[in-house]
Amino acid sequence: MHRRALLAALPGLTLADTDKLPPVRQITQGPKFHWFGYYDKLQFDVTNRYVLGMEVDFEHRSPKPGDKIRIGMVDLKDNHRWIDLGETGAWCWQQGCMLQWLPGSKTEVIYNDRDGDTLISHILDVRGGKKRTLPGPVYCVSPDAQWAVNPDFGRLNDTRPGYGYPVADPFQEELAPAKTGIWRMNLKTGKRDLILSYADVAAHPYKLASWTGSKHKINHLLYSPSGRRFIFLHRRRGGPNPESGATRMFTCKPDGSDLFVVDPYGFTSHFIWRDDQHIMAWARHPSHGSKFYLYEDKAENVQVMAPDRMPENGHNTYLPGNRWILNDTYPDKQRVQHPYLYDTRTNRRHPLGHFLSPREYTGEWRCDTHPRYSRDGKLVCIDSPHNGGRQLYLIDISRIIA
């Protein structure tokens, strides 16, 4: 956001404040629009030179089955050159096509696509162009790149537009179907298995009240750093008792066994693994209300996190080493979003910029900044529509973390 516009949008800000902000540069250009999506995927390659992104020629409406987007990467060492990698017909505004670097690989990416009404995925070598197609979609990939898990994207499109894909949901009329839920796929063989159904998860005892009569959905899956467990959010839509909450945060083993409810109080939002035992999440807890909390997996130990420095919900990750928390905010009353770093040692919050989100960016096609860090933790990439449509921006945080 230009300094003059920034000062007008934030009356309490001064020129000195804007001088303290780290340098920001736009790395994609119009007339088409570019973005990456969610904050918990590998966007930077191992050299921190190539930054993945997606390209679309429209905004402000839901994707239709025939709508395709381009995927590509930005070369940070060649004048931000866009390198086209192909196209896909399986995408959404919040999380794109799940485009991400394959863990452990220097040259391979994975992303979702569709073959008619069937969702599939591809592993693409960006250097040689070799592509291998898998018989199902992915959401997150295990750290050893052997497995991927995914929810039912058709059901997500029905229950939470912006996160699923426009494909048929054969179980649309069922509240908790037994024949779909979380699927696991072997990335070497393509073998797929249903490891947890909606019926399985819905039957797990609930601490606050019954969810009988609610329609169930599952979203936001993420492996732990070692891959020994993964998280998912079990959510409901509708039902007779709104006070009993809308979300449960579960962890389980990679095969879907050993279910554990990390947050039973019904209002979990964004989360990230700090390490194999701990999860930081925005949630509502009886101790402090709606705050960020640090949960211990397979235990009931919970502690509030920086309640005065991180008082709002945001898209939170840890930089390498776990000292720094990268986070952001939703648009404030002036429609400005605020990505920032929080230093767990000094209890200081460092702003990374203030970015206007015009009013047309709301609901399903909103453009959250979703900050993602480079592999060395010195750069941050965000999505922002502040300069005439969503584009990718790079923020140099090396001086702050130094």
C-alpha positions as CSV (number, residue, x, y, z in Angstrom):
1,M,0.0,0.0,0.0
2,H,1.5,3.4,-1.0
3,R,2.5,5.6,2.0
4,R,0.0,8.4,1.2
5,A,-2.9,5.9,0.9
6,L,-1.7,4.1,4.0
7,L,-1.7,7.3,6.1
8,A,-5.2,8.2,4.9
9,A,-6.5,4.7,5.8
10,L,-4.8,4.6,9.2
11,P,-5.1,8.1,10.8
12,G,-2.9,7.1,13.8
13,L,0.0,6.2,11.6
14,T,2.9,8.5,10.9
15,L,5.6,8.8,8.2
16,A,8.1,7.6,10.8
17,D,6.0,4.4,11.3
18,T,6.0,3.7,7.6
19,D,9.8,4.1,7.4
20,K,10.2,1.3,9.9
21,L,8.4,-1.2,7.8
22,P,10.5,-3.8,5.9
23,P,10.9,-3.5,2.1
24,V,8.0,-4.9,0.0
25,R,8.0,-5.6,-3.7
26,Q,5.3,-6.9,-6.1
27,I,6.5,-10.0,-7.9
28,T,3.6,-10.7,-10.2
29,Q,1.8,-8.3,-12.6
30,G,-1.5,-7.8,-14.3
31,P,-3.6,-7.8,-16.4
32,K,-4.2,-11.3,-15.0
33,F,-4.5,-12.0,-11.3
34,H,-2.1,-14.1,-9.2
35,W,-2.2,-15.7,-5.8
36,F,-1.0,-18.8,-3.9
37,G,-3.6,-19.5,-1.2
38,Y,-3.1,-21.2,2.1
39,Y,-0.3,-20.5,4.6
40,D,0.8,-24.0,5.5
41,K,2.1,-25.2,2.1
42,L,5.7,-25.1,0.7
43,Q,5.6,-22.1,-1.7
44,F,9.4,-21.5,-2.0
45,D,11.8,-24.0,-3.5
46,V,14.8,-25.3,-1.5
47,T,17.0,-22.5,-3.0
48,N,14.5,-19.8,-2.2
49,R,14.7,-18.6,-5.8
50,Y,11.4,-19.9,-7.2
51,V,8.1,-18.9,-5.8
52,L,5.0,-20.9,-6.8
53,G,1.7,-19.2,-7.8
54,M,-1.5,-19.5,-9.7
55,E,-2.9,-17.2,-12.4
56,V,-6.5,-16.5,-13.2
57,D,-8.3,-14.0,-15.6
58,F,-11.4,-13.2,-13.5
59,E,-12.3,-12.5,-9.9
60,H,-15.4,-12.1,-7.7
61,R,-17.4,-15.2,-8.6
62,S,-17.3,-18.9,-7.8
63,P,-15.3,-21.2,-10.0
64,K,-17.4,-23.2,-12.4
65,P,-16.5,-26.8,-13.5
66,G,-15.1,-25.6,-16.8
67,D,-12.9,-22.7,-15.3
68,K,-9.2,-23.4,-15.6
69,I,-6.3,-21.5,-14.1
70,R,-2.6,-21.5,-14.9
71,I,0.1,-22.6,-12.5
72,G,3.6,-21.3,-12.5
73,M,6.5,-19.9,-10.5
74,V,8.3,-16.6,-10.2
75,D,12.1,-16.5,-10.7
76,L,13.3,-14.0,-8.1
77,K,16.7,-13.9,-9.7
78,D,15.5,-13.1,-13.2
79,N,13.5,-9.9,-12.9
80,H,10.5,-11.8,-11.4
81,R,10.0,-13.8,-14.6
82,W,6.8,-15.8,-14.6
83,I,7.5,-19.4,-15.7
84,D,4.3,-21.2,-16.8
85,L,4.0,-24.8,-15.6
86,G,0.5,-25.8,-16.9
87,E,-3.1,-25.6,-16.1
88,T,-5.7,-27.1,-13.8
89,G,-9.5,-27.3,-13.5
90,A,-9.6,-28.2,-9.8
91,W,-9.2,-25.1,-7.7
92,C,-10.8,-22.7,-5.2
93,W,-10.2,-19.2,-4.1
94,Q,-8.9,-19.9,-0.6
95,Q,-6.6,-22.8,-1.2
96,G,-6.1,-22.8,-5.0
97,C,-5.3,-26.3,-6.4
98,M,-3.1,-27.3,-3.4
99,L,0.0,-26.4,-5.5
100,Q,3.1,-27.0,-3.3
101,W,6.7,-28.3,-3.6
102,L,7.0,-32.0,-2.9
103,P,8.9,-32.3,0.5
104,G,12.5,-33.3,0.0
105,S,12.5,-32.6,-3.8
106,K,14.5,-29.8,-5.5
107,T,12.4,-29.9,-8.6
108,E,9.0,-31.5,-8.1
109,V,5.7,-29.9,-7.3
110,I,2.3,-31.5,-6.7
111,Y,-1.2,-30.1,-7.5
112,N,-4.8,-31.1,-8.0
113,D,-6.6,-31.3,-11.3
114,R,-9.8,-32.9,-12.7
115,D,-10.4,-35.5,-15.4
116,G,-14.1,-34.8,-16.3
117,D,-15.9,-35.2,-13.0
118,T,-13.0,-37.1,-11.4
119,L,-10.5,-35.3,-9.1
120,I,-6.9,-36.3,-9.7
121,S,-3.4,-34.9,-8.9
122,H,-0.1,-34.5,-10.8
123,I,3.5,-34.6,-9.7
124,L,5.4,-32.4,-12.1
125,D,9.2,-32.0,-12.5
126,V,9.5,-28.3,-13.2
127,R,13.0,-28.7,-14.7
128,G,12.4,-31.5,-17.1
129,G,8.6,-31.3,-17.6
130,K,8.0,-35.0,-16.7
131,K,4.5,-35.4,-15.2
132,R,3.0,-38.3,-13.3
133,T,-0.7,-38.5,-12.6
134,L,-2.3,-39.9,-9.5
135,P,-5.9,-41.2,-9.2
136,G,-7.0,-38.9,-6.5
137,P,-6.6,-35.3,-5.1
138,V,-4.3,-34.2,-2.3
139,Y,-4.7,-31.7,0.6
140,C,-1.4,-32.1,2.5
141,V,1.6,-34.3,1.9
142,S,3.6,-36.2,4.6
143,P,7.1,-34.9,5.3
144,D,8.7,-37.9,3.7
145,A,6.6,-37.3,0.5
146,Q,5.3,-40.9,0.7
147,W,1.6,-40.1,1.5
148,A,-1.1,-37.5,1.1
149,V,-4.4,-37.1,2.8
150,N,-7.5,-35.2,1.6
151,P,-11.1,-34.5,2.6
152,D,-14.1,-34.8,0.3
153,F,-13.7,-31.7,-1.9
154,G,-17.2,-32.1,-3.3
155,R,-18.8,-32.0,0.1
156,L,-16.6,-29.0,1.0
157,N,-17.8,-27.1,-2.0
158,D,-21.4,-27.7,-0.8
159,T,-20.8,-27.0,2.9
160,R,-18.1,-24.3,2.7
161,P,-17.8,-22.6,-0.7
162,G,-14.3,-21.3,-1.3
163,Y,-12.6,-24.5,0.0
164,G,-13.9,-27.3,-2.2
165,Y,-14.2,-28.0,-5.9
166,P,-17.3,-27.9,-8.1
167,V,-17.8,-31.6,-8.5
168,A,-20.9,-33.7,-7.5
169,D,-21.4,-34.8,-3.9
170,P,-23.3,-38.2,-4.1
171,F,-23.8,-38.0,-0.3
172,Q,-25.2,-34.5,-0.2
173,E,-28.4,-35.5,1.6
174,E,-26.6,-37.5,4.3
175,L,-25.6,-35.8,7.5
176,A,-22.7,-38.1,8.3
177,P,-22.0,-40.5,5.4
178,A,-20.1,-43.7,6.0
179,K,-18.6,-44.0,2.5
180,T,-16.6,-40.8,2.3
181,G,-14.5,-38.6,4.6
182,I,-10.7,-38.6,4.9
183,W,-8.8,-40.4,2.2
184,R,-5.1,-41.4,2.2
185,M,-3.1,-42.0,-1.0
186,N,0.3,-43.6,-1.5
187,L,2.2,-41.2,-3.7
188,K,4.3,-44.0,-5.2
189,T,1.6,-46.5,-6.1
190,G,-1.5,-44.3,-6.2
191,K,-3.4,-46.7,-3.9
192,R,-6.2,-44.9,-2.1
193,D,-8.0,-45.8,1.1
194,L,-10.8,-44.3,3.2
195,I,-9.2,-44.1,6.6
196,L,-11.9,-42.1,8.4
197,S,-15.5,-41.6,7.4
198,Y,-17.8,-38.8,8.5
199,A,-19.8,-41.4,10.4
200,D,-16.6,-42.5,12.3
201,V,-15.8,-39.0,13.4
202,A,-19.4,-38.0,14.1
203,A,-19.7,-41.0,16.4
204,H,-16.8,-39.9,18.6
205,P,-18.1,-38.6,21.9
206,Y,-18.5,-34.8,22.1
207,K,-17.7,-32.9,25.4
208,L,-20.2,-30.1,25.2
209,A,-23.4,-31.4,23.7
210,S,-24.8,-33.7,21.0
211,W,-24.4,-32.8,17.3
212,T,-27.4,-34.9,16.3
213,G,-29.2,-33.3,13.4
214,S,-26.1,-31.5,12.1
215,K,-24.5,-31.9,8.7
216,H,-20.8,-32.9,9.1
217,K,-17.7,-31.7,7.2
218,I,-14.0,-32.1,7.5
219,N,-11.3,-29.6,6.5
220,H,-7.8,-28.3,7.2
221,L,-5.6,-31.4,7.4
222,L,-1.9,-31.1,8.3
223,Y,0.8,-33.6,9.1
224,S,3.0,-33.1,12.2
225,P,6.7,-32.3,11.5
226,S,7.7,-36.0,11.8
227,G,4.6,-37.3,10.0
228,R,3.7,-39.5,13.0
229,R,0.2,-37.9,13.3
230,F,-1.9,-35.4,11.5
231,I,-4.6,-32.8,12.5
232,F,-8.0,-32.2,11.0
233,L,-10.9,-30.0,11.9
234,H,-14.3,-31.7,12.2
235,R,-17.0,-29.2,11.6
236,R,-20.8,-29.1,11.5
237,R,-23.4,-27.0,9.7
238,G,-26.8,-26.4,11.3
239,G,-28.2,-28.3,14.1
240,P,-30.5,-27.5,17.1
241,N,-27.9,-26.1,19.5
242,P,-25.6,-23.3,18.2
243,E,-24.1,-22.9,21.7
244,S,-22.4,-26.3,21.5
245,G,-19.8,-25.1,19.0
246,A,-19.1,-25.7,15.4
247,T,-15.6,-27.3,15.3
248,R,-13.5,-30.0,17.0
249,M,-9.8,-30.3,16.4
250,F,-8.6,-33.9,16.2
251,T,-5.3,-35.6,15.8
252,C,-4.7,-39.2,14.8
253,K,-2.2,-41.6,13.4
254,P,-1.5,-41.6,9.7
255,D,-3.9,-44.5,9.2
256,G,-6.7,-42.7,10.9
257,S,-6.5,-44.6,14.2
258,D,-5.9,-43.3,17.8
259,L,-8.3,-40.4,17.5
260,F,-7.7,-37.6,20.0
261,V,-9.8,-34.4,20.5
262,V,-7.2,-31.7,21.1
263,D,-9.7,-28.9,21.5
264,P,-13.2,-30.0,22.6
265,Y,-14.7,-26.6,23.2
266,G,-16.1,-26.1,19.8
267,F,-14.5,-23.0,18.2
268,T,-11.0,-23.9,16.8
269,S,-9.8,-21.9,13.8
270,H,-6.3,-21.6,12.3
271,F,-3.6,-23.7,13.7
272,I,0.0,-24.9,13.1
273,W,2.2,-27.6,14.6
274,R,5.1,-26.1,16.7
275,D,6.7,-29.5,17.1
276,D,5.5,-33.1,17.3
277,Q,3.9,-32.5,20.7
278,H,2.5,-29.0,20.5
279,I,-0.1,-27.1,18.4
280,M,-0.7,-23.4,18.3
281,A,-4.3,-22.6,17.5
282,W,-6.8,-19.8,17.6
283,A,-9.7,-21.1,19.7
284,R,-12.1,-20.3,22.5
285,H,-11.2,-21.7,25.8
286,P,-12.8,-21.3,29.3
287,S,-9.6,-19.8,30.7
288,H,-9.2,-16.7,28.4
289,G,-11.9,-16.8,25.8
290,S,-11.0,-16.3,22.2
291,K,-7.2,-16.2,21.9
292,F,-4.2,-18.1,20.5
293,Y,-3.4,-21.2,22.7
294,L,-0.6,-23.7,22.8
295,Y,-2.1,-27.2,23.1
296,E,-0.2,-30.4,23.9
297,D,-1.2,-33.4,21.8
298,K,-2.5,-36.5,23.6
299,A,-2.9,-34.4,26.8
300,E,-5.0,-31.7,28.3
301,N,-2.3,-29.1,28.8
302,V,-3.2,-25.7,27.4
303,Q,-1.6,-22.3,27.7
304,V,-2.6,-18.9,26.3
305,M,-0.2,-17.4,23.7
306,A,0.6,-13.7,23.7
307,P,-2.9,-12.5,24.5
308,D,-1.9,-8.8,24.3
309,R,0.3,-9.0,21.3
310,M,-1.7,-11.4,19.2
311,P,-5.3,-10.6,20.2
312,E,-6.9,-11.4,16.8
313,N,-7.5,-14.5,14.7
314,G,-4.9,-14.9,11.9
315,H,-3.0,-17.3,9.8
316,N,-0.2,-18.4,12.0
317,T,3.1,-20.3,11.4
318,Y,6.5,-20.6,13.1
319,L,9.6,-19.6,11.3
320,P,12.4,-22.2,11.4
321,G,13.7,-22.5,14.9
322,N,10.3,-21.6,16.5
323,R,11.4,-18.3,18.0
324,W,9.4,-16.2,15.6
325,I,5.6,-16.5,14.8
326,L,4.5,-15.2,11.4
327,N,0.9,-14.1,11.5
328,D,-1.7,-11.7,10.0
329,T,-5.1,-10.2,10.7
330,Y,-8.4,-10.1,8.8
331,P,-9.4,-6.7,7.4
332,D,-10.0,-4.1,10.2
333,K,-12.7,-1.4,10.1
334,Q,-10.8,0.5,7.4
335,R,-10.5,-2.8,5.4
336,V,-6.7,-3.0,6.1
337,Q,-4.9,-6.3,6.7
338,H,-1.8,-6.4,8.9
339,P,0.8,-9.2,8.5
340,Y,3.4,-9.2,11.3
341,L,6.1,-11.1,13.2
342,Y,5.9,-11.9,16.9
343,D,9.1,-12.5,18.8
344,T,8.5,-15.1,21.5
345,R,11.7,-14.2,23.4
346,T,11.1,-10.4,23.7
347,N,7.2,-10.4,23.5
348,R,7.5,-7.8,20.7
349,R,5.3,-7.5,17.6
350,H,6.9,-6.3,14.4
351,P,4.5,-5.0,11.6
352,L,5.4,-6.2,8.1
353,G,3.0,-3.8,6.3
354,H,-0.6,-2.6,6.1
355,F,-2.5,-3.7,3.0
356,L,-5.9,-2.4,1.9
357,S,-8.5,-5.1,1.0
358,P,-11.2,-3.4,-1.1
359,R,-14.8,-4.2,-0.1
360,E,-15.5,-6.4,-3.1
361,Y,-13.0,-8.9,-1.6
362,T,-15.3,-10.5,0.9
363,G,-16.8,-13.9,1.5
364,E,-15.8,-16.8,-0.7
365,W,-13.5,-14.7,-3.0
366,R,-11.8,-12.7,-0.3
367,C,-8.1,-12.3,-0.5
368,D,-6.4,-13.0,2.9
369,T,-2.7,-12.3,3.0
370,H,-1.9,-15.9,4.2
371,P,1.8,-15.1,4.9
372,R,4.2,-17.8,3.8
373,Y,7.9,-17.9,4.6
374,S,11.0,-18.9,2.6
375,R,12.9,-22.0,3.5
376,D,15.6,-19.9,5.2
377,G,13.0,-17.8,7.0
378,K,14.3,-14.5,5.6
379,L,11.5,-13.7,3.1
380,V,7.7,-13.7,3.4
381,C,5.3,-13.9,0.5
382,I,1.7,-12.7,0.7
383,D,-1.4,-12.4,-1.5
384,S,-2.9,-8.9,-1.6
385,P,-5.5,-7.0,-3.7
386,H,-4.4,-3.5,-2.6
387,N,-3.0,-2.5,-5.9
388,G,-5.8,-3.3,-8.4
389,G,-6.4,-7.0,-8.1
390,R,-4.8,-9.9,-6.2
391,Q,-1.1,-10.3,-6.8
392,L,1.9,-11.8,-5.0
393,Y,4.2,-9.5,-2.9
394,L,7.5,-10.3,-1.3
395,I,8.6,-8.9,2.1
396,D,12.2,-9.0,3.2
397,I,12.3,-9.7,7.0
398,S,16.0,-10.5,7.2
399,R,16.8,-7.4,9.3
400,I,14.0,-8.1,11.7
401,I,15.0,-11.7,12.5
402,A,18.7,-10.8,12.6
